[in-house]
Amino acid sequence: MNPNLSRYQFHTEENSIEAHDEHGKLAGFLEWEPHPEGGHAIAGIMTMQGHRRQGLATEMYTRANAHLGQKIAHSDVKTPDGEDWARTVG
């Protein structure tokens, strides 16, 4: 894990991962859903202002992949920042 992320607590649920900062405030989340062609796809991902560009989304993505035991597909609908991030993480 990126050492900058040690201040976050990660909570995994059935279809999501949340990251909370040292004050317990939501810093980001990643949600997934079944993919029509099998597996899972990202249904939503966000990092809150002040927590961006620190690797938080990538860490949640990595943890979601490990939790599910497979790589989650990227959504077909992405913001420009989401497009760049998806290309970066593959």
C-alpha positions as a printed NumPy array, in Angstrom:
array([[  0.   ,   0.   ,   0.   ],
       [  1.093,   3.522,  -0.739],
       [  2.429,   4.97 ,   2.568],
       [  0.363,   8.127,   1.996],
       [ -2.749,   5.998,   2.403],
       [ -1.965,   4.752,   5.906],
       [ -4.24 ,   7.416,   7.404],
       [ -7.299,   5.841,   5.762],
       [ -9.541,   3.08 ,   7.04 ],
       [-11.052,   0.873,   4.332],
       [-14.399,  -0.886,   4.765],
       [-15.482,  -3.554,   2.298],
       [-19.128,  -4.476,   1.871],
       [-20.824,  -6.894,  -0.515],
       [-20.782,  -4.483,  -3.477],
       [-18.569,  -1.598,  -2.37 ],
       [-15.492,  -0.312,  -0.624],
       [-15.409,   2.919,   1.349],
       [-12.378,   4.85 ,   2.552],
       [-12.63 ,   7.049,   5.647],
       [-10.041,   9.546,   6.811],
       [ -8.541,   9.772,  10.303],
       [-11.601,  11.78 ,  11.442],
       [-14.035,   9.122,  10.223],
       [-15.25 ,  11.236,   7.299],
       [-15.923,   9.575,   3.96 ],
       [-12.927,  10.165,   1.685],
       [-13.978,   7.971,  -1.225],
       [-15.928,   4.953,  -2.411],
       [-15.988,   2.388,  -5.172],
       [-19.165,   0.428,  -5.998],
       [-19.484,  -2.499,  -8.385],
       [-22.289,  -4.468, -10.004],
       [-22.58 ,  -7.655, -12.053],
       [-21.357,  -7.199, -15.629],
       [-23.698,  -8.469, -18.405],
       [-20.845, -10.509, -19.906],
       [-19.842, -12.007, -16.552],
       [-17.734, -10.786, -13.69 ],
       [-18.225,  -7.295, -12.288],
       [-17.984,  -3.695, -13.473],
       [-17.47 ,  -0.414, -11.667],
       [-20.858,   1.173, -10.987],
       [-19.456,   4.29 ,  -9.338],
       [-16.211,   5.629,  -7.964],
       [-15.395,   8.917,  -6.306],
       [-12.765,  10.498,  -4.145],
       [-13.824,  13.571,  -2.22 ],
       [-12.194,  16.958,  -2.645],
       [ -9.035,  17.138,  -0.567],
       [ -8.36 ,  13.405,  -0.986],
       [ -7.731,  13.332,  -4.721],
       [ -4.468,  12.589,  -6.542],
       [ -3.131,  10.505,  -3.629],
       [ -3.77 ,   7.008,  -4.992],
       [ -7.01 ,   6.458,  -3.076],
       [ -9.103,   5.365,  -6.09 ],
       [ -6.341,   3.026,  -7.218],
       [ -6.09 ,   1.494,  -3.742],
       [ -9.857,   0.921,  -3.595],
       [ -9.735,  -0.63 ,  -7.077],
       [ -6.887,  -2.927,  -6.047],
       [ -8.74 ,  -3.97 ,  -2.897],
       [-11.976,  -4.578,  -4.831],
       [-10.138,  -6.804,  -7.315],
       [ -8.581,  -8.762,  -4.432],
       [-11.936,  -9.029,  -2.63 ],
       [-13.648, -10.431,  -5.726],
       [-10.692, -12.505,  -6.888],
       [-10.893, -11.021, -10.364],
       [-10.357,  -7.776, -12.193],
       [-13.338,  -5.444, -12.239],
       [-14.201,  -4.009, -15.651],
       [-14.282,  -0.242, -16.05 ],
       [-17.595,   1.447, -16.706],
       [-18.413,   2.505, -20.249],
       [-19.462,   5.903, -18.841],
       [-16.56 ,   7.922, -17.428],
       [-15.629,  11.529, -16.775],
       [-12.467,  12.81 , -18.492],
       [-10.578,  12.256, -15.208],
       [-12.091,   8.773, -15.04 ],
       [-10.869,   8.028, -18.566],
       [ -7.333,   9.027, -17.601],
       [ -7.462,   6.979, -14.392],
       [ -8.813,   3.892, -16.196],
       [ -5.955,   4.074, -18.714],
       [ -3.444,   4.404, -15.872],
       [ -4.652,   1.383, -13.856],
       [ -5.405,  -0.714, -16.925]])
